[in-house]
Amino acid sequence: MKNPIMAFLSFGCLFLFVFSCATKQNPNTDTEEWISLFNGTNLEGWTPKIKGFELGENALETFGVTDGNLRVSYAAYDSFDSKFGHLFYKTKFSHYRLKAQYRMVGEQVKGGPEWAFANNGFMLHCQDPKTMTLNQDFPLSMEFQLLAGKDEGERPTGNLCTPGCHVHIDGTLIEDHCMPNTKGATYPIEKWVNIEAVVLGDSIVHQIVEGDTVITFTKPVIGGFLEGLDKTQFKDGTPMTEGFIALQGESHDTEFRNIEILDLCGCTDKKALNYKSYYIKGDPSECKYE
């Protein structure tokens, strides 16, 4: 006859083993894992596309690093000559929080348009830069516009512009190119400003300046005219569910730092080792169990 005590202990050990395996998961499910998009040293992970130049050609060293900050610079330009530029990060995102600090510096380059004074932007849900035509001014995207004050009067930052697309605000389709932020403050040149974008696919987007939500919109779709856009690849009415992130160059020197992203898309299975409680969109292919 088997020893009943040893049998009980064996059963108990087996139960504990099975229970521990069943409950093993990420112990830091609530810890946010922000990813730095800029290393403070070089432009690793970023690719320039400047109007009139091939993808990857950093004409006149428009984009670079100065004192640990990512800088859009026109020091080597004699005249702007409509050389609108964009610097694309290598990865597409759909659901995320993006935060950064920016400031306008110096003077606007000769030949820059008046509206582009102290004007830059984060371009969200961008088309793949490989699909941009040689002389395309701007990528199809939702622009979180970044501004600084000019002379006297108000010039709030955080406007929304929509090159090649439309959005809905309060349930109404908006076809205007730019929607002003009527709630925010005006910041002077040289002042660092904190911004954040909360982007949830094609459902809702919040633009945040210094902790205050200044614009909220929903249901972005492709639509409208955009100079140089190859419309054979982009059908009007198509929801914009994901895309690349780009920084803009519109003729005024701008610096960026602390560019970070929190991906809200990942494994939503609580049994997985890499489950995160803040993920909004599930991706089963990302789940890890051992």
N, C-alpha and C positions, 0 to 999 in steps of 0.2 A: 504494500500500500504506500502511495506517495505521501511524503510529509506535507500535511495541509498548510503549514506555515510557509514552507518554501514555495508551494504552488500559489499561495496568495501574493507573496512577494514578487514572483515571476509575472503574475497577471498585472500587478500594480505597476511594475517597471514597463511592461508592454503598453499599458494604458497611458502612462506618462509620456512615453516615446511618441505614440500616435498623436496624443493631444498636442505635444510640442511641435510636431511637424505640421499639424493642421493649423496651428495658430501662428507659426513663424511668419513674420512679415516685417516690413520696414518700420523700425522703432521711431523714425523721425517723419511720420506721415504729414505732420503739420508744418514742418520746417521748409520755408520757401527757398528754392535753389535758383537764385538769380544768376544769369550768365552775362559776363562782361563781353560786349561786342567790340570793344576797342582796348588794345593792350597798353596804350600810352607811349609806345615806342615807334611803331610803324603802322602801315595800312594793311597788315596781314588780315585776310578775310574780306577785304573790300575791293571793289573793282570800279574804276571811273568810266563814265560814258559822257563825253562832252560833244555838243553839237558840232558836226563837221569833222569829227575824228572817230576812228574805229574804237569799238569797245576795248577797254584796257589801256588806252593811250592817255596818260596823264599830261595833257597838253599844257605847256607853260607852268608845270608844277602847281596846278590849280589846287590840288589836294595834298596835304602833307601833315607833318607833326611839328609843333612848336611848343617848347617847354612842357612837354607831356600832354598837350591838348591837340585834338584833331582840328586842323585849321583849313578853312577855305580861304585861299590867298590870291590876290590879283597883283602882287608885287612885280611879276614879270610881264604884265600886260601893258602895252602902249594904249590900247583902247579895247573895250569890252567886245564890240562887234558881234553882239547877240550870241556869244559862246556860252549858252546856258549849259551848266554841268550838273551831273548827279553822281553820287558815290554809292554804289549798291553793296549791301551786305550779302554774303554768299548763300544764306539759307532762307528758304521760304517759311512763313509762319501763318497760322490761321487764327488761333485763339491765344492771346498773350497780353501782358502788360509791358509797356516800353517806357523807360524813364531815362532822363538825361538832364544835363545842364548846358545852357548855351549863353553866349553873349556876342553882340556885335562889336567890332573893333575897327579903328582906323577910319578911313574915308572911302567913299564909293569910287570905283574905278571910272576913269573917263569913258564916256559913251554908254554908261549903264542907264537903263530907263528910269524915269523919275519915280515910278511906282516901286521899283526894286531897291530904293534906298533903304538900308538897314532891314533887309527882307531876306529871309531864308525859309527853310521848311524841312520837316520830316515827311517823306512821301511814304504812305502806307498802302499795303496791298498792291504794290507796283507790279506791272507786267514784267516778265523775264527780260532783263536788259538785252539779251540776245535777239529779242524780237523788235527792238527799236530800230528805226531806219536811221541812216547816216545823219540826216539833217533834222531829226525830230527834236523839238524844243524841250518837251517834258514827257516823262513816262505816264502812261495811263495809271492813275493812282488817286488816292485821297490825300490831300495835302494838309497837314497840321502846320499852318503858317506861323512863322516866328518873326516878330518885329521888334524894333526899338523905336523910341520917340524921335520925332523930327521937328526941330524948332519949337514952336509953341503948340498947344492943343493936345487933345487926346489921340492916342494911336495904340489901342489895346492889342496885345499879342494873343495868339490862339485862335485866329480866324480859320475857317474851313474853306479850301478851294478844291475844285473837282475837275482836274484835267481829264477829259475823256469819259466822265461818268456822271451819274446823278445819285442823289440820296433822298431819303424821306426824313422829314422833321415834323414831329407831332402828327404823323400819319399822312402827310401831304408830300407828294413828289416835288422836289425842288430842282429846277433846271438852271438856276442862276449859277454862274461860275464860282462866285465866292459868297460865303455867308459870314457876316461880321460877328465877332464876339462883342456883345453889348454889355457884358457883366464884368469884364476884367479891367486890370490896371495897365497903365503905360509905363514901360521901363526904359531907363536911359541907356545909351550906348556905354559899353564897358561893364555894365552890371550883369552878373550871372543870374540867370533865371531858371528855376526848376520847372520841368514839364513832365507830364505823364500821359500816355495814351492807353486806354483799356479797349482792346479790340477783340470782339467775340464773333469771329467769322463774318457772315453777312447779316447777323442779327442786330447788333447794337455796337456803337463806338462812342466812347466818352473822351473828350479832350480836356485835360486838367492842367491848370497853371497855378503854381504855388499852392497846391492843395485844393483849389476851387475848380469844380467842373464848370467850364465856360461854354461848351457846346456838346450836345448829344444828338446823334443821328442814327438812323436805322436803314436797313435794306439797301446798301449801295449796289448799283447796277451799272453796267457799261452803257454809255449813251452820250450823244452830243458830238460836237466836232473837236478834233484835236489835230493840229497841224503835224503832218508827217506820220500819223498813226496808220499802220496797215490794217484797214478795216476788214480785209478778207480773213484776218485771224481773230477778230474781236467783234462778236455779234451784239448789237444793241439789245438791251434787256437782260443780258446774262448776269446773274448774281455774282458779286465779287466776294468769294468765300475765303481766299487766301492770297498771298503774294509776297514779294520781296519788300525790304525796307531800304530806303535811300535817303541820303542827305543831299541838300540842294546847294547849288552855287548860282546866284542870280546877280552878281556884280558887286557885292559888298562883303568885305572880309568878315568871317564868322568863326568863332571857336566853340568846340564842343568838348565835354568831358563827362566822365561817369555815365557812359552809355551802357545801359543794362536792360536785359529782357528776362521776363519770367514766363516761360512757356506754360500755357494752361491746357495743353493737349498732351496726353500721356496715358499710362495704365490706370484704369479706374477700378480694377479688380482688387478688393481689399485683401485678398489672399496672396497677392503678389508681393515680392520683396521690394519692388519699386513703386508701389501704390502711393499716390499723394492725394491728400484730402482736398486740395485746391484745384485739381484738374477739373475742367469743365467739359472737355471733349475727350471721349475715350478712344484709345488706339490699342486694341488687343495685341497687335504685333510687337508692341513695346514691352509687354509684360514679361517679367522674369520671376521664376519660381525656385531657383536654386543657384 
